[in-house]
Amino acid sequence: MKNTKHCPKCGSQNIVRVPDDAHRYLANSIAITNIAWVKRIPVARYVCCDCGYVENWVETERGRDELRRTFG
């Protein structure tokens, strides 16, 4: 949906982007922890307002690199 601007389930173009807010409690992010710190990688959500289908995207290359180093 992020790239095509269409919902893959119903074909709708009624798509909204819900950004992550790292300061919000239980933000939609991926936590990377160490004994001394917790780092959060933001995850943006793309939601089809017609059928409710949701895609999650780590939009920054830096975030994807951090995930690769931690979990890859």
C-alpha positions as CSV (number, residue, x, y, z in Angstrom):
1,M,0.0,0.0,0.0
2,K,2.9,2.3,0.8
3,N,4.2,2.1,-2.8
4,T,1.2,1.2,-4.9
5,K,-1.4,3.5,-3.1
6,H,-3.8,0.6,-3.4
7,C,-5.1,-1.9,-0.9
8,P,-3.9,-5.4,-2.0
9,K,-7.1,-7.0,-0.4
10,C,-9.9,-4.8,-1.8
11,G,-8.2,-2.5,-4.3
12,S,-9.3,0.7,-2.6
13,Q,-7.3,3.9,-2.8
14,N,-8.7,5.1,0.5
15,I,-5.4,4.6,2.4
16,V,-4.1,6.5,5.4
17,R,-0.6,6.6,6.9
18,V,-0.5,6.4,10.7
19,P,3.0,7.5,11.8
20,D,4.7,6.1,14.9
21,D,5.0,8.4,17.9
22,A,7.9,7.2,20.0
23,H,6.8,9.3,22.9
24,R,3.4,7.7,23.1
25,Y,2.9,4.8,25.6
26,L,2.9,1.5,23.7
27,A,4.0,3.1,20.5
28,N,3.9,1.0,17.3
29,S,7.7,0.4,17.3
30,I,10.2,-2.4,17.6
31,A,12.2,-2.4,20.8
32,I,15.9,-3.2,20.7
33,T,17.2,-3.7,24.2
34,N,20.6,-3.9,25.8
35,I,21.4,-4.1,29.4
36,A,22.1,-0.4,29.6
37,W,19.4,1.0,27.1
38,V,16.3,0.5,25.1
39,K,16.1,1.8,21.6
40,R,12.9,1.9,19.6
41,I,12.7,1.6,15.8
42,P,9.6,3.5,14.5
43,V,7.1,1.6,12.5
44,A,4.6,3.4,10.3
45,R,1.2,1.8,9.6
46,Y,-0.7,2.1,6.4
47,V,-4.4,1.4,6.8
48,C,-7.1,0.8,4.3
49,C,-10.1,2.7,5.5
50,D,-12.5,0.6,3.4
51,C,-11.6,-3.0,4.5
52,G,-9.3,-2.4,7.5
53,Y,-6.2,-4.1,6.1
54,V,-3.0,-2.9,7.7
55,E,0.7,-2.9,6.6
56,N,3.6,-2.0,8.9
57,W,6.7,-0.4,7.5
58,V,10.1,0.5,8.9
59,E,10.6,3.4,6.6
60,T,14.1,4.5,7.3
61,E,17.2,2.7,6.1
62,R,18.9,3.4,9.4
63,G,16.1,1.6,11.2
64,R,16.3,-1.4,8.9
65,D,20.1,-1.5,9.3
66,E,19.7,-1.5,13.1
67,L,17.2,-4.3,12.9
68,R,19.5,-6.3,10.6
69,R,22.5,-5.8,13.0
70,T,20.4,-6.8,16.1
71,F,18.3,-9.7,14.7
72,G,19.9,-10.6,11.4
